[in-house]
Amino acid sequence: MPKAVDIEAKRLREKRMVRDMIGLYCRKNHGTRGTLCPECAALADYAMQRSDHCPFMETKTFCSNCRVHCYKPEMREKIRMVMRFSGPRMIFHHPVAAVRHLIESKREQKRMEKQQ
């Protein structure tokens, strides 16, 4: 069983990544600098709240791989748009985080294949 410190570090890393992706999306699509527009700020707050209350943090890698989707449909669609836009661009803005995400995604895919 993972230690509470490891789970909390994972939660913080996930929250930082989501915040960075929303920031990139907002900067490129809404022309903001240094702060988020009200719509993106609301999405970021919602995402942080969802992460804070996630009961599956110790076993899941990313929300997209989770069996239970706790986002409201409207917010889920918004976060999908952000991820679709920001995901490919993260390699240029946060290369270490992007590579870590890729590696963890591949590991999760292999793990899921073994379970089936």
Disulfide bonds with the S-S distance in Angstrom:
none
